[in-house]
Amino acid sequence: MLFKNVIGQTRIKLQLTKGVADNRVSHAQLFLGPEGSGNLAMALAYSQYINCENKQTVAIEDGTVHGDSCGTCPSCLKAQKFIHPDIHFTFPFVKTDKKEVCADWMVEWRQFMLNTPYGGYNEWITQIIEGENKQGNITARECQEIMRRLSLKNYESTYKIIILWLPEYLGNEGNRLLKILEEPPENTVFMLIAHDQERIINTIMSRVQIVKFPRIADQDMIPAIVERFKVGLPQAKKIAALSDGNFNEATQLIDIHEDANTTMIREWMEACYRHNVKALFAWNDRFVKMGREQQKNFFQYCLHFFREVLLLEAGAGSLSKLSDAELKTAEGLGKVLGVDRITFILELFDKCIYFVERNVNAKIMMTFVSVTLLKQFQSNSINTRPFYEKWSR
């Protein structure tokens, strides 16, 4: 992977390449950022750059100069195919009788990185390993395997690199790596790629240099969506707004149908408002038949939609990213619900995404969610007549 193929994050690219130029490569770094921010993609580009035999100088828009890999030397070619003998990978996996360490999963892992370098844990476990009902982790045996690899001499490059994806899944087994993290062999670089700092044990956190990744800015996300998925600018802007700086989410939203989602929200909210239990459960049955990714994308759209409703209620309608069709529905919802209930509903939808990712029983979840929403609409403390009139036309 080349730095130029990593979306945005210019400040971090400059920081990393300058460190290499100044011969100040930290032996243990934690690339910490939300899912889809590109920290894994950056680690792939950084590891390729460190061992590149013919580093390039590249000028970017503001005149600043940074480096990039040549992409053509033997080291780069191997790194791009994920077969470099001095770049090693560790990641969560599901242990089986025949596959007990990460090396046994390398065929699947290479395919995952080629297809989805911005992908997350759920894509890896469910789509590649197909173990969605099992919990992946990084085992004690894998930690021993890391130390064994590092005891060997470098095969061909100056640096030996360990890319450890999601140290959150190490648990207390991470204590086995403390000594080698603190005092690694010469010319060894650890890159830990994480999304959730709270799940990493403190003894590891104290031994790494943290590089924080923000969400991808819209000005970087939109042209990347246009270029990679060949969509128009209006659709790219909508996807960028829905994905909230998460390119993994943007990838999954490419086939989203905005009009269909707007209709689904309207029908769902109308059934809740009118206390139409029959229509509500019919809607739930339609939802349950959707695929899990479709369900997740729908709730992601709901989050985006209700955030825009909140903006309208806060008097910031000029910042709204809704289409005319969406705006009409959003205005009606804002009048009947109010800020407090909208905030509550946003939290509810966020939890729905969490549970969908964990393969919860969709029928039970949607029954609970729909009844909860119904209660929000049935409160006597607000005037619902304007909303009813708008939706009854």
C-alpha positions as a Python dict, from the first residue, in 0.01 Angstrom:
ca = {
    (1, 'M'): (0, 0, 0),
    (2, 'L'): (125, 348, -90),
    (3, 'F'): (66, 652, 130),
    (4, 'K'): (-114, 816, -162),
    (5, 'N'): (-376, 538, -145),
    (6, 'V'): (-453, 612, 220),
    (7, 'I'): (-747, 851, 239),
    (8, 'G'): (-668, 1183, 406),
    (9, 'Q'): (-471, 1183, 735),
    (10, 'T'): (-205, 1410, 581),
    (11, 'R'): (-70, 1523, 917),
    (12, 'I'): (2, 1165, 1022),
    (13, 'K'): (167, 1083, 688),
    (14, 'L'): (402, 1377, 737),
    (15, 'Q'): (477, 1275, 1094),
    (16, 'L'): (562, 916, 1001),
    (17, 'T'): (771, 992, 694),
    (18, 'K'): (964, 1264, 875),
    (19, 'G'): (1045, 1015, 1151),
    (20, 'V'): (1191, 774, 895),
    (21, 'A'): (1391, 1053, 727),
    (22, 'D'): (1533, 1160, 1063),
    (23, 'N'): (1610, 797, 1158),
    (24, 'R'): (1366, 820, 1451),
    (25, 'V'): (1140, 518, 1404),
    (26, 'S'): (980, 429, 1735),
    (27, 'H'): (1009, 60, 1817),
    (28, 'A'): (650, 35, 1949),
    (29, 'Q'): (365, 249, 1812),
    (30, 'L'): (-9, 234, 1869),
    (31, 'F'): (-220, 361, 1578),
    (32, 'L'): (-537, 449, 1768),
    (33, 'G'): (-849, 560, 1582),
    (34, 'P'): (-1215, 475, 1521),
    (35, 'E'): (-1305, 198, 1280),
    (36, 'G'): (-1277, 309, 917),
    (37, 'S'): (-1031, 592, 996),
    (38, 'G'): (-757, 417, 802),
    (39, 'N'): (-515, 321, 1079),
    (40, 'L'): (-466, -30, 937),
    (41, 'A'): (-420, 107, 584),
    (42, 'M'): (-168, 356, 723),
    (43, 'A'): (23, 78, 898),
    (44, 'L'): (44, -115, 570),
    (45, 'A'): (174, 194, 388),
    (46, 'Y'): (417, 278, 671),
    (47, 'S'): (562, -74, 689),
    (48, 'Q'): (612, -75, 312),
    (49, 'Y'): (777, 268, 325),
    (50, 'I'): (1017, 178, 606),
    (51, 'N'): (1171, -106, 406),
    (52, 'C'): (1139, 51, 60),
    (53, 'E'): (1470, 43, -128),
    (54, 'N'): (1401, 356, -333),
    (55, 'K'): (1194, 601, -129),
    (56, 'Q'): (1027, 880, -326),
    (57, 'T'): (967, 1248, -251),
    (58, 'V'): (615, 1372, -321),
    (59, 'A'): (473, 1726, -308),
    (60, 'I'): (117, 1767, -180),
    (61, 'E'): (-132, 2048, -237),
    (62, 'D'): (-10, 2301, 18),
    (63, 'G'): (349, 2272, -102),
    (64, 'T'): (459, 2048, 185),
    (65, 'V'): (686, 1764, 84),
    (66, 'H'): (658, 1411, 217),
    (67, 'G'): (782, 1068, 116),
    (68, 'D'): (622, 761, -33),
    (69, 'S'): (728, 414, -134),
    (70, 'C'): (846, 359, -488),
    (71, 'G'): (603, 69, -530),
    (72, 'T'): (836, -109, -774),
    (73, 'C'): (1138, -234, -579),
    (74, 'P'): (1141, -603, -469),
    (75, 'S'): (1058, -507, -109),
    (76, 'C'): (755, -298, -214),
    (77, 'L'): (625, -564, -450),
    (78, 'K'): (631, -824, -173),
    (79, 'A'): (478, -584, 79),
    (80, 'Q'): (192, -504, -160),
    (81, 'K'): (113, -875, -189),
    (82, 'F'): (153, -923, 188),
    (83, 'I'): (423, -1184, 142),
    (84, 'H'): (722, -984, 268),
    (85, 'P'): (929, -1217, 490),
    (86, 'D'): (1011, -937, 736),
    (87, 'I'): (655, -801, 777),
    (88, 'H'): (448, -1019, 1008),
    (89, 'F'): (80, -999, 1101),
    (90, 'T'): (-112, -1087, 1414),
    (91, 'F'): (-490, -1052, 1440),
    (92, 'P'): (-793, -1198, 1621),
    (93, 'F'): (-901, -1536, 1490),
    (94, 'V'): (-1122, -1830, 1575),
    (95, 'K'): (-919, -2130, 1684),
    (96, 'T'): (-998, -2463, 1516),
    (97, 'D'): (-837, -2806, 1523),
    (98, 'K'): (-636, -2729, 1211),
    (99, 'K'): (-576, -2356, 1258),
    (100, 'E'): (-420, -2257, 1590),
    (101, 'V'): (-210, -1948, 1505),
    (102, 'C'): (-238, -1651, 1270),
    (103, 'A'): (3, -1805, 1019),
    (104, 'D'): (-262, -2069, 951),
    (105, 'W'): (-508, -1798, 849),
    (106, 'M'): (-276, -1601, 618),
    (107, 'V'): (-453, -1691, 292),
    (108, 'E'): (-780, -1550, 426),
    (109, 'W'): (-605, -1253, 585),
    (110, 'R'): (-430, -1152, 262),
    (111, 'Q'): (-762, -1164, 80),
    (112, 'F'): (-924, -952, 352),
    (113, 'M'): (-654, -684, 329),
    (114, 'L'): (-663, -678, -51),
    (115, 'N'): (-1042, -634, -51),
    (116, 'T'): (-1109, -428, 262),
    (117, 'P'): (-806, -253, 416),
    (118, 'Y'): (-1059, -26, 592),
    (119, 'G'): (-1263, -323, 716),
    (120, 'G'): (-1344, -393, 1080),
    (121, 'Y'): (-1353, -688, 1316),
    (122, 'N'): (-1706, -794, 1219),
    (123, 'E'): (-1624, -809, 848),
    (124, 'W'): (-1317, -1019, 926),
    (125, 'I'): (-1493, -1267, 1153),
    (126, 'T'): (-1826, -1305, 973),
    (127, 'Q'): (-1733, -1266, 606),
    (128, 'I'): (-1389, -1424, 597),
    (129, 'I'): (-1370, -1670, 884),
    (130, 'E'): (-1746, -1728, 882),
    (131, 'G'): (-1748, -1767, 1258),
    (132, 'E'): (-2011, -1508, 1342),
    (133, 'N'): (-2133, -1703, 1646),
    (134, 'K'): (-1784, -1732, 1790),
    (135, 'Q'): (-1561, -1476, 1954),
    (136, 'G'): (-1223, -1416, 1796),
    (137, 'N'): (-918, -1352, 2013),
    (138, 'I'): (-540, -1349, 2013),
    (139, 'T'): (-424, -1652, 2207),
    (140, 'A'): (-130, -1730, 2435),
    (141, 'R'): (1, -1961, 2162),
    (142, 'E'): (1, -1670, 1915),
    (143, 'C'): (193, -1452, 2164),
    (144, 'Q'): (457, -1724, 2185),
    (145, 'E'): (463, -1733, 1805),
    (146, 'I'): (532, -1357, 1795),
    (147, 'M'): (832, -1399, 2025),
    (148, 'R'): (957, -1692, 1815),
    (149, 'R'): (943, -1483, 1495),
    (150, 'L'): (1132, -1201, 1659),
    (151, 'S'): (1406, -1436, 1775),
    (152, 'L'): (1494, -1503, 1410),
    (153, 'K'): (1729, -1281, 1211),
    (154, 'N'): (1592, -1041, 950),
    (155, 'Y'): (1555, -1218, 619),
    (156, 'E'): (1628, -939, 371),
    (157, 'S'): (1530, -592, 500),
    (158, 'T'): (1673, -356, 760),
    (159, 'Y'): (1362, -366, 979),
    (160, 'K'): (1150, -654, 1103),
    (161, 'I'): (792, -536, 1149),
    (162, 'I'): (506, -681, 1351),
    (163, 'I'): (159, -543, 1266),
    (164, 'L'): (-75, -642, 1550),
    (165, 'W'): (-433, -564, 1451),
    (166, 'L'): (-680, -510, 1736),
    (167, 'P'): (-478, -562, 2057),
    (168, 'E'): (-816, -523, 2229),
    (169, 'Y'): (-854, -898, 2171),
    (170, 'L'): (-532, -986, 2354),
    (171, 'G'): (-685, -951, 2697),
    (172, 'N'): (-448, -1046, 2977),
    (173, 'E'): (-241, -1251, 2733),
    (174, 'G'): (-90, -917, 2635),
    (175, 'N'): (122, -934, 2949),
    (176, 'R'): (329, -1201, 2773),
    (177, 'L'): (448, -935, 2526),
    (178, 'L'): (548, -667, 2776),
    (179, 'K'): (919, -743, 2792),
    (180, 'I'): (962, -768, 2417),
    (181, 'L'): (760, -449, 2367),
    (182, 'E'): (986, -268, 2610),
    (183, 'E'): (1316, -418, 2488),
    (184, 'P'): (1268, -559, 2138),
    (185, 'P'): (1552, -694, 1924),
    (186, 'E'): (1745, -434, 1724),
    (187, 'N'): (1565, -289, 1420),
    (188, 'T'): (1229, -428, 1524),
    (189, 'V'): (910, -223, 1492),
    (190, 'F'): (579, -305, 1658),
    (191, 'M'): (266, -143, 1510),
    (192, 'L'): (-48, -198, 1715),
    (193, 'I'): (-371, -102, 1534),
    (194, 'A'): (-659, -34, 1773),
    (195, 'H'): (-1007, 119, 1785),
    (196, 'D'): (-1092, 103, 2156),
    (197, 'Q'): (-830, 223, 2403),
    (198, 'E'): (-1039, 121, 2705),
    (199, 'R'): (-1006, -248, 2615),
    (200, 'I'): (-626, -244, 2599),
    (201, 'I'): (-447, -332, 2923),
    (202, 'N'): (-262, -42, 3084),
    (203, 'T'): (71, -224, 3089),
    (204, 'I'): (70, -224, 2708),
    (205, 'M'): (-49, 136, 2684),
    (206, 'S'): (245, 250, 2895),
    (207, 'R'): (495, 92, 2655),
    (208, 'V'): (383, 233, 2322),
    (209, 'Q'): (394, 567, 2142),
    (210, 'I'): (36, 663, 2059),
    (211, 'V'): (-53, 805, 1718),
    (212, 'K'): (-415, 922, 1726),
    (213, 'F'): (-625, 902, 1409),
    (214, 'P'): (-928, 1130, 1370),
    (215, 'R'): (-1227, 1036, 1158),
    (216, 'I'): (-1173, 1102, 788),
    (217, 'A'): (-1275, 1457, 698),
    (218, 'D'): (-1553, 1505, 441),
    (219, 'Q'): (-1320, 1697, 208),
    (220, 'D'): (-1105, 1381, 186),
    (221, 'M'): (-1387, 1129, 199),
    (222, 'I'): (-1602, 1271, -83),
    (223, 'P'): (-1339, 1267, -363),
    (224, 'A'): (-1228, 920, -251),
    (225, 'I'): (-1586, 791, -283),
    (226, 'V'): (-1626, 951, -626),
    (227, 'E'): (-1297, 806, -751),
    (228, 'R'): (-1321, 455, -608),
    (229, 'F'): (-1690, 383, -657),
    (230, 'K'): (-1758, 594, -968),
    (231, 'V'): (-2062, 770, -823),
    (232, 'G'): (-2185, 1125, -872),
    (233, 'L'): (-2094, 1409, -639),
    (234, 'P'): (-2442, 1440, -476),
    (235, 'Q'): (-2446, 1069, -388),
    (236, 'A'): (-2087, 1088, -261),
    (237, 'K'): (-2181, 1377, -31),
    (238, 'K'): (-2477, 1182, 104),
    (239, 'I'): (-2264, 872, 169),
    (240, 'A'): (-1996, 1081, 339),
    (241, 'A'): (-2259, 1236, 566),
    (242, 'L'): (-2403, 896, 654),
    (243, 'S'): (-2067, 731, 719),
    (244, 'D'): (-1943, 1003, 956),
    (245, 'G'): (-1576, 970, 864),
    (246, 'N'): (-1581, 588, 854),
    (247, 'F'): (-1471, 462, 512),
    (248, 'N'): (-1568, 108, 601),
    (249, 'E'): (-1923, 231, 656),
    (250, 'A'): (-1908, 430, 331),
    (251, 'T'): (-1815, 113, 141),
    (252, 'Q'): (-2122, -65, 278),
    (253, 'L'): (-2350, 231, 201),
    (254, 'I'): (-2268, 253, -171),
    (255, 'D'): (-2577, 54, -268),
    (256, 'I'): (-2805, 230, -20),
    (257, 'H'): (-3136, 355, -157),
    (258, 'E'): (-3216, 685, 12),
    (259, 'D'): (-3580, 700, -102),
    (260, 'A'): (-3647, 346, 23),
    (261, 'N'): (-3500, 425, 363),
    (262, 'T'): (-3695, 749, 390),
    (263, 'T'): (-4015, 556, 312),
    (264, 'M'): (-3927, 290, 570),
    (265, 'I'): (-3868, 549, 840),
    (266, 'R'): (-4192, 729, 755),
    (267, 'E'): (-4399, 409, 762),
    (268, 'W'): (-4237, 295, 1087),
    (269, 'M'): (-4284, 627, 1265),
    (270, 'E'): (-4640, 662, 1136),
    (271, 'A'): (-4736, 318, 1270),
    (272, 'C'): (-4584, 410, 1606),
    (273, 'Y'): (-4761, 747, 1615),
    (274, 'R'): (-5103, 606, 1524),
    (275, 'H'): (-5062, 317, 1769),
    (276, 'N'): (-5130, 84, 1477),
    (277, 'V'): (-4999, -240, 1624),
    (278, 'K'): (-5096, -449, 1322),
    (279, 'A'): (-4904, -221, 1083),
    (280, 'L'): (-4615, -205, 1328),
    (281, 'F'): (-4568, -581, 1345),
    (282, 'A'): (-4608, -611, 968),
    (283, 'W'): (-4327, -356, 934),
    (284, 'N'): (-4117, -553, 1184),
    (285, 'D'): (-4164, -871, 979),
    (286, 'R'): (-4035, -692, 667),
    (287, 'F'): (-3735, -566, 858),
    (288, 'V'): (-3648, -912, 996),
    (289, 'K'): (-3633, -1052, 640),
    (290, 'M'): (-3360, -803, 547),
    (291, 'G'): (-2997, -915, 554),
    (292, 'R'): (-2789, -821, 855),
    (293, 'E'): (-2585, -564, 664),
    (294, 'Q'): (-2906, -410, 529),
    (295, 'Q'): (-3040, -388, 884),
    (296, 'K'): (-2721, -226, 1005),
    (297, 'N'): (-2721, 20, 715),
    (298, 'F'): (-3083, 111, 784),
    (299, 'F'): (-3004, 199, 1145),
    (300, 'Q'): (-2699, 391, 1028),
    (301, 'Y'): (-2931, 589, 802),
    (302, 'C'): (-3172, 639, 1095),
    (303, 'L'): (-2888, 785, 1302),
    (304, 'H'): (-2801, 1026, 1024),
    (305, 'F'): (-3167, 1118, 971),
    (306, 'F'): (-3248, 1185, 1337),
    (307, 'R'): (-2927, 1385, 1385),
    (308, 'E'): (-3056, 1610, 1109),
    (309, 'V'): (-3394, 1629, 1286),
    (310, 'L'): (-3205, 1740, 1598),
    (311, 'L'): (-3028, 2010, 1396),
    (312, 'L'): (-3362, 2139, 1271),
    (313, 'E'): (-3500, 2153, 1625),
    (314, 'A'): (-3188, 2338, 1741),
    (315, 'G'): (-3250, 2608, 1480),
    (316, 'A'): (-2955, 2502, 1263),
    (317, 'G'): (-3155, 2406, 957),
    (318, 'S'): (-2907, 2584, 730),
    (319, 'L'): (-2659, 2304, 811),
    (320, 'S'): (-2903, 2030, 713),
    (321, 'K'): (-2789, 1773, 455),
    (322, 'L'): (-3138, 1634, 393),
    (323, 'S'): (-3310, 1621, 56),
    (324, 'D'): (-3649, 1790, 9),
    (325, 'A'): (-3835, 1461, 57),
    (326, 'E'): (-3645, 1385, 375),
    (327, 'L'): (-3684, 1739, 504),
    (328, 'K'): (-4064, 1721, 503),
    (329, 'T'): (-4061, 1405, 714),
    (330, 'A'): (-3791, 1542, 945),
    (331, 'E'): (-3983, 1860, 1020),
    (332, 'G'): (-4290, 1659, 1120),
    (333, 'L'): (-4088, 1433, 1350),
    (334, 'G'): (-3921, 1731, 1514),
    (335, 'K'): (-4256, 1889, 1601),
    (336, 'V'): (-4398, 1580, 1765),
    (337, 'L'): (-4092, 1450, 1947),
    (338, 'G'): (-3883, 1741, 2071),
    (339, 'V'): (-3512, 1748, 2153),
    (340, 'D'): (-3514, 1517, 2457),
    (341, 'R'): (-3701, 1235, 2286),
    (342, 'I'): (-3493, 1266, 1969),
    (343, 'T'): (-3176, 1234, 2180),
    (344, 'F'): (-3320, 925, 2348),
    (345, 'I'): (-3408, 771, 2009),
    (346, 'L'): (-3056, 836, 1877),
    (347, 'E'): (-2912, 643, 2172),
    (348, 'L'): (-3161, 363, 2105),
    (349, 'F'): (-3059, 334, 1738),
    (350, 'D'): (-2692, 334, 1831),
    (351, 'K'): (-2756, 34, 2058),
    (352, 'C'): (-2945, -136, 1774),
    (353, 'I'): (-2636, -120, 1552),
    (354, 'Y'): (-2431, -272, 1836),
    (355, 'F'): (-2676, -562, 1873),
    (356, 'V'): (-2718, -622, 1499),
    (357, 'E'): (-2340, -655, 1468),
    (358, 'R'): (-2354, -923, 1737),
    (359, 'N'): (-2622, -1121, 1558),
    (360, 'V'): (-2903, -1056, 1806),
    (361, 'N'): (-3247, -1206, 1737),
    (362, 'A'): (-3385, -932, 1509),
    (363, 'K'): (-3752, -1007, 1580),
    (364, 'I'): (-3712, -973, 1957),
    (365, 'M'): (-3501, -660, 1920),
    (366, 'M'): (-3743, -489, 1682),
    (367, 'T'): (-4044, -573, 1896),
    (368, 'F'): (-3875, -403, 2190),
    (369, 'V'): (-3759, -104, 1984),
    (370, 'S'): (-4096, -50, 1816),
    (371, 'V'): (-4287, -67, 2146),
    (372, 'T'): (-4036, 175, 2298),
    (373, 'L'): (-4090, 419, 2011),
    (374, 'L'): (-4465, 378, 2035),
    (375, 'K'): (-4451, 492, 2398),
    (376, 'Q'): (-4253, 801, 2296),
    (377, 'F'): (-4533, 904, 2060),
    (378, 'Q'): (-4814, 833, 2308),
    (379, 'S'): (-4704, 1089, 2567),
    (380, 'N'): (-4969, 1351, 2652),
    (381, 'S'): (-4709, 1614, 2736),
    (382, 'I'): (-4671, 1729, 2376),
    (383, 'N'): (-4907, 1854, 2106),
    (384, 'T'): (-4913, 1588, 1833),
    (385, 'R'): (-5187, 1739, 1615),
    (386, 'P'): (-4959, 1926, 1369),
    (387, 'F'): (-4758, 1609, 1311),
    (388, 'Y'): (-5072, 1403, 1257),
    (389, 'E'): (-5207, 1649, 1002),
    (390, 'K'): (-4878, 1658, 811),
    (391, 'W'): (-4853, 1279, 788),
    (392, 'S'): (-5222, 1223, 712),
    (393, 'R'): (-5208, 1405, 379),
}
